[in-house]
Amino acid sequence: MTENKVTTDTKSLEIIIERVYNVPREIVWEGWTRPEYVAAWWGPDRFSLPVCEIDLQKGGVYRFVSRGQDGLEYPFTGVYLEVTKPERLVYTQIFDMEPFSSQEATVTVTFEKTEDGNTKFTSKMKFTTLEEFETAIASGMEAGAIESMDRLARLLETLIKEAEENKYV
C-alpha cells in the first residue's frame, strides 16, 4: 500500500490514515518528528509551514502555523501525551482559531516495521463529538491530509537517498 487509505468512522469519531512507506521506520519517524523535515511536508501543497516548533517529549508542546498562498495563517497546537521512538506517538491537536480552539482531537500515530523492512504508517485522529468530527470532514481535512502524506513520501525518498549515499542505511 503505497497509496493513502483514508477511512472515516462516524461510530468511533475517527479519521484513520494508513500508508506503507518504502523506507525503514526510523527514517519515517525522523521525517514525522524533526521540525526541519515537518516544515517541508506538513499541510497541502499550496501551503507553507513558516512556524514549526516541536518539543518531542511527554508533556511537550508543538505549534505549527500553516500559511496559504493568500497569506492567511492557520495555527495548530497540541501536547505530546506519549512518545515511544520509533514506534508510536500520541498527542492532542487543536485548530487554534475561533470557534475551533476549544475542540481538541487526540491523534495516535504508529510506525510499524513490515517484514520487508518498510514502514506501515497509521494515524488515527479521534474527536470528542460528532459535531467536531463532521466539521473536520467538511473542512477538507481529508484532502489536505492526503496531500501531506504524499509530500512526506517525497521527503522520505530524498532522506533515504541521502542515507544510502552516506552509508547510513
Buried (B, 14 or more C-beta within 10 A) or exposed (E): EEEBEBEBEEEEBBBBBBBBBBBBBBBBBBBBBBBEBBBBBBBBEEBBBEBBEBEBEEEBBBBBBBBEEEEEEBBBBBBBBEBEEBBBBBBBBBBBEEEBEEBBBBBBBBBBBBEEEBBBBBBBBBBEEEEBBBBBBEEEBBEBBBBBBBBBBEBBEEBBEEBEEEEEB
